[in-house]
């Protein structure tokens, strides 16, 4: 079940919200948590009924390990190793077993067939959150949770369960027991949810239709202009798809009394790749910084070690997104530019803002070609059509055969809404706009248009489900 579905909007969300809100208003916080936990597990079971047991196993394993860490202080490093091996092992088995078999086959020069294991939705997110808990307990950032139900609520909380943002346990443990549900906070959450729904349904889905159509074509019909427009459309699609889902998750969190940290901060206004990664998928970048980059030594052990640590982190970031050499390349590709910027190029970029902006967008755009195709040969073909069309055999179709008027409109609005409009709006206007009758009308319009699109169109994918 996705947030942008009629089942979620008209059945699941109203029932779970009203039940938990009423329980809190009558002073039954444990009941509210229990209802929210049951609702979250049911939410996951609707989409992955065969894997609900896997999630419960992850919860139980990490709960026991957390208790053991506090009970046996001297052996807590051993328990941490058990937690890492358990969580990474589960993630590795379901997500990377097929890839490992293929690589082994390449090394043996034989064609080996993998076990073809179905990937549980959200496994990359809930295993990372479980690891966050055990590592935070190990570090002493928080106490072990004695109540397994509360830990289960943290790991399975439906707003961020299947697509993030990745929430650190130390950031949310107090909110499980002490949070405030008010009408005002609920209204803020609803507004944030509606904005995210509009991003997903009215922009990402329309852009996705265009992108999928072009990538389904034979390369011979794709000219240079089409290739460029498609690459830009995909940049915007994945941004609005994922940031829209994050907005919906943050909004839902507010409705249930939780405060999740921001996951995107207009990344396409970045003036370097380093800045881009401080603005894109912030929760994932924070997780890798806190639990991988800093433990590796961060930037405290000299320049060379810093560069190596960066490349390791970005390689893992790419591989986290998928079991493919193209994802691994995508991660290392971004890590390479971050290293180059640390070597001194970043200083030049900081003094030349316009070239820096175009550099950042170009690097990201090229990287997303590999991200979207998952295939080196197709990526190469698209890039050659973008940068060296004269070397390719092309019988280009009209651009309007690939881009519908609605997709073109979404592309235009997407470019404006990716930071250009927001950065130019005066702060005084923002204050007048937020919570005003005009914003309420605007949100109502977005909601109604989104409902019409959902009701009248079966195309409603979500890119990050596969991660």
Long-range contacts (C-beta under 8 A, 24 or more apart in sequence): 1-43, 1-46, 1-47, 2-460, 2-462, 2-465, 3-193, 3-196, 3-197, 3-200, 3-245, 3-248, 3-249, 3-252, 4-197, 4-200, 4-201, 4-248, 4-450, 4-454, 4-460, 4-462, 5-454, 5-460, 6-454, 6-455, 9-451, 9-454, 12-39, 12-42, 12-43, 13-252, 15-39, 16-158, 17-255, 17-256, 20-181, 20-256, 21-181, 21-186, 24-181, 24-257, 25-181, 29-177, 33-149, 33-150, 33-153, 33-176, 34-149, 36-153, 36-157, 36-256, 37-149, 37-152, 37-153, 37-156, 39-158, 40-153, 40-156, 40-157, 40-158, 40-161, 41-152, 41-156, 43-158, 43-161, 44-121, 44-122, 44-156, 44-158, 44-161, 44-162, 47-121, 47-162, 48-120, 48-121, 50-118, 51-120, 51-121, 51-123, 54-90, 54-94, 54-120, 54-123, 55-120, 55-126, 55-155, 55-156, 56-152, 57-90, 58-87, 58-90, 58-126, 58-127, 58-130, 58-155, 59-130, 59-148, 59-151, 59-152, 59-155, 59-156, 60-148, 61-86, 61-87, 61-130, 62-86, 62-87, 62-130, 62-131, 62-133, 62-134, 62-151, 62-155, 63-145, 63-148, 63-151, 63-152, 65-134, 66-133, 66-134, 66-137, 66-144, 66-145, 66-151, 67-144, 67-146, 69-134, 69-137, 69-138, 69-144, 70-137, 70-143, 70-144, 76-138, 77-138, 79-134, 79-138, 80-134, 80-135, 80-138, 83-130, 83-131, 83-134, 83-135, 83-138, 84-131, 84-134, 87-127, 87-128, 87-130, 87-131, 87-134, 88-127, 88-131, 90-123, 90-127, 91-123, 91-124, 91-127, 93-117, 94-118, 94-119, 94-120, 94-123, 95-119, 95-123, 95-124, 95-323, 96-323, 98-323, 99-323, 99-324, 119-466, 121-162, 121-465, 122-161, 122-162, 122-163, 122-465, 124-320, 124-467, 125-160, 125-161, 125-162, 125-163, 125-164, 125-166, 125-467, 126-155, 126-156, 126-161, 128-166, 128-287, 129-154, 129-155, 129-166, 129-167, 129-168, 129-169, 130-155, 131-291, 132-166, 132-167, 132-168, 132-169, 132-170, 132-287, 132-291, 133-169, 135-291, 136-168, 136-169, 136-170, 137-169, 141-170, 142-169, 142-170, 142-173, 145-173, 150-176, 150-177, 157-258, 158-252, 159-248, 159-249, 159-250, 159-252, 159-253, 159-256, 159-258, 159-260, 160-249, 160-253, 160-260, 162-465, 163-242, 163-245, 163-246, 163-249, 163-462, 163-464, 163-465, 164-245, 164-246, 164-249, 164-263, 164-281, 164-283, 164-284, 164-464, 165-246, 165-249, 165-250, 165-260, 165-261, 165-262, 165-263, 165-282, 165-283, 166-283, 166-284, 166-286, 166-287, 167-260, 167-261, 167-283, 168-286, 168-287, 168-290, 171-261, 172-258, 172-260, 175-257, 175-258, 175-259, 179-256, 179-257, 179-258, 180-257, 181-256, 181-257, 185-254, 185-255, 185-257, 186-254, 186-255, 187-435, 188-251, 188-254, 189-250, 189-251, 189-252, 189-253, 189-254, 189-255, 189-256, 190-251, 190-255, 190-443, 191-251, 191-439, 191-443, 192-247, 192-248, 192-250, 192-251, 192-254, 193-247, 193-248, 193-251, 193-252, 193-255, 194-251, 194-443, 194-446, 194-447, 194-450, 195-244, 195-247, 195-251, 195-443, 195-446, 196-243, 196-244, 196-245, 196-246, 196-247, 196-248, 196-249, 196-250, 196-251, 197-244, 197-248, 197-446, 197-447, 197-450, 198-244, 198-446, 198-447, 198-449, 198-450, 199-240, 199-241, 199-243, 199-244, 199-247, 199-417, 200-240, 200-241, 200-244, 200-245, 200-248, 200-450, 200-462, 201-449, 201-450, 201-453, 201-454, 201-460, 202-410, 202-446, 202-449, 202-450, 202-453, 203-236, 203-237, 203-240, 203-244, 203-410, 203-413, 203-414, 203-417, 204-236, 204-237, 204-238, 204-240, 204-241, 204-244, 205-453, 205-457, 205-459, 205-460, 205-461, 206-406, 206-407, 206-409, 206-410, 207-233, 207-234, 207-236, 207-237, 207-240, 207-407, 207-410, 207-411, 207-414, 208-237, 208-241, 208-459, 208-461, 209-404, 209-407, 209-459, 210-402, 210-403, 210-404, 210-407, 210-411, 211-237, 211-372, 213-402, 214-402, 215-372, 215-373, 215-378, 217-402, 219-378, 219-381, 219-382, 219-385, 219-392, 220-393, 220-394, 220-395, 221-394, 221-395, 221-396, 221-397, 222-382, 222-385, 222-394, 222-396, 222-402, 223-385, 223-389, 223-394, 223-396, 223-397, 223-399, 224-385, 224-386, 224-389, 224-394, 224-396, 225-396, 225-399, 226-385, 226-396, 226-397, 226-399, 226-402, 226-403, 227-382, 227-385, 227-386, 227-389, 228-386, 229-399, 229-402, 229-403, 229-411, 230-382, 230-402, 231-365, 231-366, 231-368, 231-369, 231-382, 231-386, 232-365, 232-411, 232-415, 233-403, 233-407, 233-411, 233-414, 234-368, 234-369, 234-372, 235-268, 235-361, 235-364, 235-365, 235-368, 236-410, 236-411, 236-414, 236-415, 236-418, 237-463, 238-368, 238-371, 238-372, 238-463, 239-264, 239-267, 239-268, 239-414, 239-418, 240-414, 240-417, 241-462, 241-463, 241-464, 242-281, 242-463, 242-464, 245-462, 245-464, 261-286, 266-418, 266-419, 266-422, 266-423, 267-364, 268-361, 268-364, 268-418, 268-419, 269-357, 269-418, 269-419, 269-420, 269-423, 270-357, 270-360, 271-349, 271-350, 271-353, 271-356, 271-357, 271-360, 272-341, 272-346, 272-349, 272-350, 272-356, 272-359, 272-360, 273-334, 273-337, 273-338, 273-341, 273-360, 273-363, 273-364, 274-338, 274-341, 274-342, 274-346, 275-360, 276-360, 276-364, 277-334, 277-338, 284-317, 284-320, 285-317, 288-313, 288-316, 288-317, 289-313, 292-316, 303-342, 306-342, 307-339, 307-342, 307-343, 310-335, 310-338, 310-339, 310-342, 311-335, 311-336, 311-339, 314-338, 320-467, 321-371, 321-467, 322-374, 322-466, 322-467, 324-374, 325-376, 326-370, 326-371, 326-373, 326-374, 326-375, 326-376, 326-379, 327-371, 327-374, 329-370, 330-367, 330-370, 330-371, 333-367, 333-370, 334-363, 334-367, 337-363
